[in-house]
Amino acid sequence: MTDSRGMRPSARRRRLWRWVSMLLGLMIAGTLFSVLSPRHHTLAALEAGQDAGQLRQGEQIYLNTCQSCHGPRLEGVEGRGPSLIGSGEAKVYFQVSTGRMPLPRQQAQGQRKPVELSPEEIRALMAYIHSAGGGGAEMPEERGPALRGDGARGGELFRLNCASCHNFTGRGGALSSGKFAPSLDPANEEQIYTAMLTGPSNMPVFGDRQLTPQEKKDIIAYVESVAEGRDSYGGNPLGGLGPVAEGAAAWVVGVVGLMPLAMWIGSRS
């Protein structure tokens, strides 16, 4: 049985269902986009009472300095920069306060350089990315020396978790594929804490299940004590790189010292 247009009722129902399904799909997609888009989180943060001026300042800084690599909505740009959604303020603080970001060019690893933003601008950028990106690792409540714990215990934890890359004195070392573990001498307490919390570059993330907040503070105390007490009581520290540099120096000095002795013995015989 067909209608006036020659269509069976079952075919007409299937066609109508396809249109209904398409409309429902578009409505669901639009709802999910409005809920999950970074802009939604920014508005939610404003409604929660965060400083609207600071968020707007952070957004403007982001659009001026970050969006070319990370996208206008923090979604990332393929081949240029990763997504910042879920990054959190701790990751922003480490990367920007150490001058690694903005990155001057694409390279194997961002390197420490003079900071381009003021402390106020960094705080604004942190607030914007943290709110627009849907949260993430947050900054510790303590600041400066308050982030230092037990240095003796920190030395044990550092040798167990960090020395394989950063050397036991925190002077860093080479890794694979053009990357390296940087020296920890110029890092302040907040930068060391946020590095452990976010795992920049090849560094693993040391969450609170791997290292408790107190253990992180202990490691910070050890690193800062080593950096502050780098006195060379035993002579030239040879860069503070440990047994590799010392062994190489001993070998060179020993060989050079033995050459005249070997020549003297040869002349006597």
PAPA-252754 format. One line per 3 residues: number of its first residue (from 1); their letters; for each residue x, y, z of C-alpha. Coordinates in pm, 1 decimal. Layout:
NUM = A = X/Y/Z | ...
//
This chain:
1 = MTD = 0.0/0.0/0.0 | 138.9/344.4/-95.0 | 43.6/707.8/-36.7
4 = SRG = -26.1/976.9/-295.3 | 350.1/1016.4/-360.1 | 403.8/646.9/-412.3
7 = MRP = 584.8/590.6/-77.6 | 509.8/302.6/156.3 | 425.2/396.5/517.7
10 = SAR = 731.6/205.0/647.5 | 965.6/396.5/413.0 | 809.0/724.5/519.4
13 = RRR = 856.5/639.4/885.8 | 1222.7/550.1/826.7 | 1281.9/879.4/649.5
16 = LWR = 1113.2/1072.6/929.1 | 1318.8/885.8/1192.5 | 1642.9/975.5/1010.8
19 = WVS = 1555.1/1346.5/1031.1 | 1458.6/1318.2/1397.1 | 1782.9/1132.2/1476.5
22 = MLL = 1986.2/1399.1/1299.1 | 1818.3/1680.3/1492.7 | 1865.3/1497.5/1823.2
25 = GLM = 2234.2/1439.7/1745.3 | 2288.8/1808.9/1668.6 | 2112.9/1911.3/1989.7
28 = IAG = 2324.1/1670.8/2199.1 | 2647.0/1784.2/2032.1 | 2563.1/2149.6/2091.2
31 = TLF = 2478.8/2085.9/2455.9 | 2802.9/1895.9/2517.0 | 3007.8/2169.0/2348.7
34 = SVL = 2850.4/2442.0/2558.1 | 2911.0/2243.2/2877.2 | 3266.5/2126.6/2805.9
37 = SPR = 3411.3/2426.1/2622.4 | 3683.3/2620.6/2809.5 | 3475.2/2936.6/2791.8
40 = HHT = 3211.1/2767.8/3005.6 | 3465.5/2708.4/3282.8 | 3577.5/3071.3/3266.6
43 = LAA = 3221.9/3194.6/3311.1 | 3171.5/2947.2/3594.5 | 3481.2/3082.2/3763.2
46 = LEA = 3348.3/3436.3/3732.7 | 3018.2/3329.3/3884.4 | 3211.8/3160.4/4167.5
49 = GQD = 3357.8/3496.9/4263.4 | 3706.1/3486.8/4112.3 | 3865.7/3819.5/4018.8
52 = AGQ = 3705.4/3907.0/3683.1 | 3974.7/4163.6/3605.4 | 4253.4/3915.1/3667.5
55 = LRQ = 4086.7/3653.6/3446.3 | 4039.3/3903.1/3164.0 | 4402.2/4011.7/3197.1
58 = GEQ = 4510.7/3648.5/3186.7 | 4296.2/3582.0/2881.5 | 4449.5/3878.1/2698.6
61 = IYL = 4802.7/3763.4/2787.8 | 4716.9/3414.8/2665.0 | 4579.8/3542.3/2333.7
64 = NTC = 4888.2/3761.1/2283.1 | 5159.9/3512.6/2377.0 | 5025.5/3155.1/2382.2
67 = QSC = 4742.3/3093.4/2136.5 | 4964.2/3060.6/1827.8 | 5097.5/2731.2/1968.4
70 = HGP = 4823.7/2623.0/2209.7 | 4514.9/2734.5/2017.2 | 4253.7/3002.0/2097.1
73 = RLE = 4064.4/2765.2/2331.0 | 4363.2/2584.5/2486.7 | 4299.6/2288.8/2255.7
76 = GVE = 4658.1/2278.3/2123.6 | 4797.4/2304.6/1771.6 | 4929.7/1990.6/1605.4
79 = GRG = 5304.7/2006.4/1558.2 | 5338.4/2328.1/1757.3 | 5203.9/2291.9/2109.0
82 = PSL = 4999.6/2052.5/2326.7 | 4655.2/2111.4/2469.3 | 4648.1/2302.0/2798.0
85 = IGS = 4306.1/2173.6/2901.7 | 4347.9/2026.0/3247.7 | 4701.5/2164.5/3286.0
88 = GEA = 4637.2/2360.5/3602.5 | 4811.1/2659.0/3756.5 | 5112.7/2462.9/3885.1
91 = KVY = 5223.5/2367.2/3532.9 | 5174.8/2723.3/3408.7 | 5377.9/2860.7/3699.4
94 = FQV = 5673.1/2628.2/3638.6 | 5690.2/2682.0/3263.6 | 5643.7/3060.5/3268.4
97 = STG = 5832.3/3151.3/3589.2 | 6143.1/2970.9/3461.6 | 6125.0/3143.5/3121.7
100 = RMP = 6075.2/2816.7/2933.9 | 5752.1/2957.8/2797.8 | 5686.3/3133.2/2569.5
103 = LPR = 5907.1/2899.1/2367.5 | 6127.1/3097.8/2122.8 | 6137.6/2813.9/1868.1
106 = QQA = 6054.6/2446.7/1830.0 | 6328.9/2242.0/1995.5 | 6382.6/1916.4/2179.3
109 = QGQ = 6333.9/2074.4/2519.7 | 6249.4/2415.6/2660.3 | 6544.0/2575.6/2836.9
112 = RKP = 6554.1/2817.8/3126.2 | 6586.2/3179.1/3014.6 | 6497.6/3528.2/3145.5
115 = VEL = 6130.7/3554.1/3240.0 | 5920.8/3757.1/2995.4 | 5619.3/3821.6/3219.4
118 = SPE = 5591.7/4004.7/3549.2 | 5477.9/3817.3/3864.3 | 5137.1/3984.2/3834.5
121 = EIR = 5101.7/3875.4/3470.5 | 5207.1/3520.6/3559.2 | 4939.4/3503.0/3830.1
124 = ALM = 4677.0/3630.3/3585.9 | 4779.8/3376.0/3321.4 | 4774.7/3098.4/3582.4
127 = AYI = 4424.0/3196.4/3691.4 | 4291.2/3208.1/3334.3 | 4436.6/2874.8/3217.6
130 = HSA = 4339.7/2702.9/3541.9 | 3978.1/2821.7/3515.0 | 3938.5/2797.8/3136.6
133 = GGG = 4113.3/2461.1/3116.0 | 3898.1/2292.5/3376.0 | 4144.5/2276.4/3663.8
136 = GAE = 4448.4/2059.8/3725.7 | 4743.5/2058.9/3965.3 | 4731.8/2359.6/4197.1
139 = MPE = 5006.2/2560.6/4360.4 | 5103.5/2464.0/4716.8 | 4967.7/2683.4/4992.2
142 = ERG = 5313.7/2748.5/5140.3 | 5575.3/2971.0/4979.6 | 5953.2/3005.5/4998.5
145 = PAL = 6132.9/2855.9/5301.7 | 5800.3/2723.2/5432.1 | 5827.3/2457.8/5158.6
148 = RGD = 6146.6/2314.5/5309.3 | 6127.4/2001.0/5520.5 | 6387.0/1758.5/5655.2
151 = GAR = 6702.6/1786.1/5444.0 | 6855.3/1459.0/5569.0 | 6546.9/1260.2/5472.8
154 = GGE = 6528.0/1463.3/5151.9 | 6879.5/1353.2/5057.8 | 6774.6/987.9/5077.2
157 = LFR = 6463.7/1053.4/4868.1 | 6658.9/1258.8/4614.1 | 6922.1/988.6/4563.9
160 = LNC = 6645.3/730.9/4523.0 | 6418.1/924.4/4283.7 | 6614.7/1207.9/4123.6
163 = ASC = 6991.5/1150.2/4121.3 | 6985.5/916.1/3819.7 | 6903.7/1216.8/3599.0
166 = HNF = 6995.7/1528.2/3798.4 | 7317.8/1388.0/3950.7 | 7347.6/1346.5/4327.1
169 = TGR = 7442.9/1715.6/4363.9 | 7157.1/1841.2/4145.1 | 7382.5/1963.2/3864.4
172 = GGA = 7192.0/1780.9/3591.2 | 7310.8/1563.8/3304.6 | 7251.2/1456.4/2945.7
175 = LSS = 6954.9/1240.6/2840.9 | 6855.8/1089.3/2505.8 | 6725.0/1261.0/2189.5
178 = GKF = 6887.2/1596.6/2261.9 | 6718.9/1634.5/2601.7 | 6883.4/1686.3/2938.7
181 = APS = 6811.3/1709.0/3308.1 | 6880.1/2073.3/3402.0 | 7083.4/2198.5/3694.0
184 = LDP = 6868.3/2271.0/3998.8 | 7087.9/2555.1/4126.9 | 6868.6/2845.3/4002.5
187 = ANE = 6534.0/2684.9/4094.3 | 6340.5/2824.6/4389.3 | 6122.3/2622.8/4624.7
190 = EQI = 5799.2/2673.0/4428.0 | 5963.6/2575.1/4099.2 | 6104.0/2252.2/4243.7
193 = YTA = 5767.5/2163.9/4397.8 | 5568.3/2233.7/4079.0 | 5823.2/2043.7/3868.1
196 = MLT = 5769.9/1733.2/4081.9 | 5394.4/1788.4/4068.4 | 5366.9/1831.0/3688.7
199 = GPS = 5663.5/1642.5/3535.5 | 5798.4/1878.9/3267.8 | 5968.5/1733.0/2957.9
202 = NMP = 6117.0/1386.4/3033.7 | 6062.3/1417.1/3408.3 | 5800.1/1180.9/3553.9
205 = VFG = 5506.8/1318.0/3751.6 | 5549.5/1264.4/4124.7 | 5192.4/1285.7/4246.0
208 = DRQ = 5100.3/1265.6/4611.6 | 5081.4/885.9/4584.7 | 5442.3/866.0/4466.1
211 = LTP = 5581.7/1137.0/4694.6 | 5370.2/1286.7/4970.5 | 5365.7/1667.2/5010.5
214 = QEK = 5598.3/1629.7/5310.9 | 5843.3/1416.6/5110.5 | 5844.4/1679.2/4837.1
217 = KDI = 5932.3/1939.7/5099.6 | 6212.4/1717.1/5228.8 | 6360.8/1692.7/4878.1
220 = IAY = 6335.7/2069.9/4838.3 | 6524.5/2118.0/5165.1 | 6805.3/1891.4/5041.4
223 = VES = 6830.3/2056.0/4698.1 | 6840.0/2405.7/4843.0 | 7095.3/2310.8/5108.5
226 = VAE = 7324.7/2161.7/4845.3 | 7288.6/2469.3/4622.0 | 7351.6/2712.0/4908.1
229 = GRD = 7641.5/2518.4/5062.8 | 7845.4/2452.5/4750.6 | 8180.0/2536.3/4914.1
232 = SYG = 8488.3/2364.5/4774.8 | 8657.5/2254.6/5095.9 | 8834.0/1967.4/4919.6
235 = GNP = 8972.9/2166.3/4626.0 | 8835.2/2231.1/4277.6 | 8483.8/2076.6/4253.8
238 = LGG = 8520.8/2011.5/3877.9 | 8169.5/2137.9/3814.5 | 8023.2/1937.7/4102.3
241 = LGP = 7942.0/1653.9/3862.9 | 8062.6/1381.8/4094.6 | 8276.3/1070.4/4034.4
244 = VAE = 8272.5/1085.4/3653.2 | 8452.1/1418.9/3633.0 | 8674.3/1335.2/3930.5
247 = GAA = 8769.1/996.8/3784.3 | 8849.2/1151.4/3444.5 | 9068.7/1414.7/3608.8
250 = AWV = 9249.2/1153.4/3816.2 | 9309.8/942.0/3504.5 | 9447.4/1232.2/3299.8
253 = VGV = 9664.8/1362.7/3582.6 | 9785.5/1011.0/3660.6 | 9879.0/931.4/3299.6
256 = VGL = 10054.1/1265.2/3252.2 | 10242.8/1211.0/3578.9 | 10348.1/858.4/3483.4
259 = MPL = 10484.9/954.3/3141.5 | 10800.6/1128.2/3275.0 | 10854.6/836.5/3515.2
262 = AMW = 10825.5/587.2/3228.4 | 11070.8/790.3/3016.4 | 11317.6/808.1/3306.1
265 = IGS = 11298.0/434.7/3360.1 | 11351.7/378.2/2988.6 | 11658.0/601.9/2978.7
268 = RS = 11811.2/423.5/3278.0 | 11775.4/85.7/3114.9
//
